[in-house]
Amino acid sequence: MSVNPELQGRVFPPVAPYLVGREKVREFARAVFATSPINLDPEAARAAGYADVVAPPTFAVVVQEATLAQLLAEPDAGIDFTRVVHGDQRFSFTRPIVAGDELTATLLVATVKSLGGHSMVTAVSTIVDASGAHVVTATSTLVVRGDE
Amino acid sequence: MTTISTPRLADLTVGDVVAEGAFPLTRDSLVHYAGASGDFNPIHYRDDVAVSVGLPGVLAHGMLTMGFAVQPVVDWAGDPGRIVDYQVRFTRPVLVPADGEAVVTVVARVGALDLDAGIARIDLTVSSGEVTVLGKAQARVHLV
């Protein structure tokens, strides 16, 4: 089975909103060895001009994850998740994620390419806040290994 | 805690090393990241599962490596909100032994400066042993 080329350009329905919790941000920050008080201490974050603790840059993957699950579950996608390797990852921010944000992610399959028996799928998840304003775009390139 | 002053673009030169870090990873680190991130793929904590899918052993989550590799830059910039763009390529896995640690080192250098946009591109060299584990690892940092 190979990746369905007709996936390219497909936009998925937005996933359920993700409410960013302060303790989740702090837990994630500790897990990635963040030491900035702006990640960990609400007072330090407020002193720096934020409403609450700021999430580390890669926390966006937690919000993005539901969109990748949508992609892998798409019946006609032809993506065998046991053959998926994460090729590269990018986060582009309009502003950082802050505890208290209610974020909604929407997936676009930007490209599907075949390369030497493998497929490369570029998944672009656009993440907006409760007002609809852009927060961050998370882009993953997934390499789907072909049959050996 | 030391007071952090924000670096100024005008003081930077392409090639400058602005930050470094060393991160000893243990299985505990991987379990902690699994819980914090929700990525419970067992190749990141079970040797038998890792071996059954053809891996040499348990690997660190690529997203964990991406997550900590930028932290020296965050500390240098003084505010995680100054990271406006961050990308990596996952080139080699980091094997983490059951009874020891795998040390991942990070060297952050100025890769490019865009004075008009107020952006410093910081290029990260991320290695475990002699092996580079992330490619094209770049953080764009908003400075004045």
Chai-1 contact restraints between the chains, C-beta under 6 A:
chainA,res_idxA,chainB,res_idxB,connection_type,confidence,min_distance_angstrom,max_distance_angstrom,comment,restraint_id
A,E27,B,A36,contact,1.0,0.0,6.0,A-B,restraint_1
A,F28,B,A36,contact,1.0,0.0,6.0,A-B,restraint_2
A,A31,B,H32,contact,1.0,0.0,6.0,A-B,restraint_3
A,A31,B,Y33,contact,1.0,0.0,6.0,A-B,restraint_4
A,A31,B,A36,contact,1.0,0.0,6.0,A-B,restraint_5
A,V32,B,G67,contact,1.0,0.0,6.0,A-B,restraint_6
A,V32,B,F68,contact,1.0,0.0,6.0,A-B,restraint_7
A,F33,B,F23,contact,1.0,0.0,6.0,A-B,restraint_8
A,F33,B,F68,contact,1.0,0.0,6.0,A-B,restraint_9
A,F33,B,Q71,contact,1.0,0.0,6.0,A-B,restraint_10
A,A34,B,Q71,contact,1.0,0.0,6.0,A-B,restraint_11
A,S36,B,V74,contact,1.0,0.0,6.0,A-B,restraint_12
A,S36,B,P80,contact,1.0,0.0,6.0,A-B,restraint_13
A,I38,B,D79,contact,1.0,0.0,6.0,A-B,restraint_14
A,I38,B,P80,contact,1.0,0.0,6.0,A-B,restraint_15
A,N39,B,P80,contact,1.0,0.0,6.0,A-B,restraint_16
A,A48,B,D79,contact,1.0,0.0,6.0,A-B,restraint_17
A,V54,B,P80,contact,1.0,0.0,6.0,A-B,restraint_18
A,V54,B,G81,contact,1.0,0.0,6.0,A-B,restraint_19
A,P56,B,P80,contact,1.0,0.0,6.0,A-B,restraint_20
A,P57,B,V70,contact,1.0,0.0,6.0,A-B,restraint_21
A,P57,B,I83,contact,1.0,0.0,6.0,A-B,restraint_22
A,P57,B,Y86,contact,1.0,0.0,6.0,A-B,restraint_23
A,T58,B,M66,contact,1.0,0.0,6.0,A-B,restraint_24
A,T58,B,G67,contact,1.0,0.0,6.0,A-B,restraint_25
A,V61,B,M63,contact,1.0,0.0,6.0,A-B,restraint_26
A,V62,B,S37,contact,1.0,0.0,6.0,A-B,restraint_27
A,H86,B,G62,contact,1.0,0.0,6.0,A-B,restraint_28
A,H86,B,F90,contact,1.0,0.0,6.0,A-B,restraint_29
A,D88,B,R89,contact,1.0,0.0,6.0,A-B,restraint_30
A,Q89,B,V88,contact,1.0,0.0,6.0,A-B,restraint_31
A,R90,B,Q87,contact,1.0,0.0,6.0,A-B,restraint_32
A,F91,B,Y86,contact,1.0,0.0,6.0,A-B,restraint_33
A,S92,B,D85,contact,1.0,0.0,6.0,A-B,restraint_34
A,F93,B,V84,contact,1.0,0.0,6.0,A-B,restraint_35
A,P96,B,G81,contact,1.0,0.0,6.0,A-B,restraint_36
